Amino acid sequence: MKGSFEVPANDSKGTGTVEATFDTSSKKLLWTVTYASPTGAATAAHFHGPAGVTANAPAVVPLSGSLMSPIKGDATLTDVQVSALLGG
């Protein structure tokens, strides 16, 4: 994650990574989000759905609980979310 990947791109110095695993039988997505150099405290976090390279996608999986890095969590995905995830 970095500002140049945003739509529109920005010059944020914040960076981050996501390590995630997905269990196809239970449809459970588990993640650890690590970030550094934010411009302020995190107030919201979520995963976006699919979109073209130059488009914004809607938030489809909200992250809850503490938003301090690292953010750890899990969610059981819907069939539509599974198809989008596995479809790339």
C-alpha positions as CSV (number, residue, x, y, z in Angstrom):
1,M,0.0,0.0,0.0
2,K,1.3,3.4,-0.9
3,G,-0.1,6.8,-2.0
4,S,1.0,6.3,-5.6
5,F,-1.4,3.3,-5.8
6,E,-4.4,5.4,-4.8
7,V,-7.0,6.8,-7.2
8,P,-6.2,9.5,-7.6
9,A,-2.5,9.0,-6.7
10,N,-1.1,11.1,-3.9
11,D,2.3,11.9,-2.3
12,S,1.5,10.3,1.1
13,K,4.6,9.0,2.8
14,G,2.5,6.2,4.5
15,T,3.2,2.6,3.4
16,G,1.8,-0.7,4.4
17,T,1.6,-4.4,3.7
18,V,-1.1,-7.1,4.0
19,E,-0.5,-10.7,4.7
20,A,-3.6,-12.7,4.2
21,T,-4.7,-16.3,3.9
22,F,-8.0,-17.6,2.6
23,D,-9.6,-21.0,3.4
24,T,-11.8,-22.0,0.4
25,S,-13.9,-24.5,2.4
26,S,-14.8,-22.2,5.3
27,K,-14.7,-19.0,3.1
28,K,-12.7,-17.4,6.0
29,L,-10.2,-14.7,5.2
30,L,-7.5,-14.0,7.8
31,W,-5.2,-10.9,7.7
32,T,-2.5,-8.9,9.3
33,V,-2.2,-5.3,8.1
34,T,1.0,-3.5,9.0
35,Y,1.5,0.2,8.2
36,A,4.0,3.0,8.9
37,S,4.3,6.8,8.6
38,P,0.6,7.7,8.6
39,T,-0.3,11.4,8.7
40,G,-2.5,10.8,11.7
41,A,-4.4,8.2,13.7
42,A,-6.3,5.6,11.7
43,T,-10.0,6.2,11.9
44,A,-11.3,3.5,9.5
45,A,-9.9,0.5,7.6
46,H,-11.4,-1.9,5.0
47,F,-10.8,-4.0,2.0
48,H,-12.1,-2.8,-1.4
49,G,-13.9,-4.9,-4.0
50,P,-12.7,-5.3,-7.6
51,A,-12.3,-2.3,-9.9
52,G,-10.3,-1.3,-12.9
53,V,-6.8,0.1,-12.4
54,T,-8.0,3.7,-12.7
55,A,-11.2,3.3,-10.8
56,N,-12.2,3.3,-7.1
57,A,-13.9,0.2,-5.8
58,P,-16.4,0.1,-2.9
59,A,-15.4,-1.0,0.5
60,V,-16.6,-4.6,1.0
61,V,-14.9,-6.0,4.1
62,P,-14.7,-3.5,7.1
63,L,-11.9,-4.0,9.6
64,S,-13.0,-3.6,13.2
65,G,-11.4,-3.4,16.6
66,S,-8.1,-1.6,17.2
67,L,-6.7,0.1,14.1
68,M,-3.2,0.4,15.5
69,S,-0.6,-1.4,13.4
70,P,-0.6,-4.3,13.1
71,I,-4.3,-4.8,12.5
72,K,-5.3,-8.5,12.8
73,G,-8.6,-9.9,11.9
74,D,-10.8,-12.3,10.0
75,A,-14.1,-12.4,8.1
76,T,-16.2,-15.0,6.5
77,L,-16.8,-14.0,2.9
78,T,-20.0,-14.2,0.9
79,D,-20.1,-16.2,-2.3
80,V,-19.9,-13.0,-4.4
81,Q,-16.9,-11.9,-2.4
82,V,-15.2,-15.3,-2.8
83,S,-15.7,-15.1,-6.6
84,A,-14.2,-11.6,-6.7
85,L,-11.3,-12.6,-4.6
86,L,-10.5,-15.8,-6.5
87,G,-11.1,-14.0,-9.8
88,G,-8.2,-11.6,-9.1
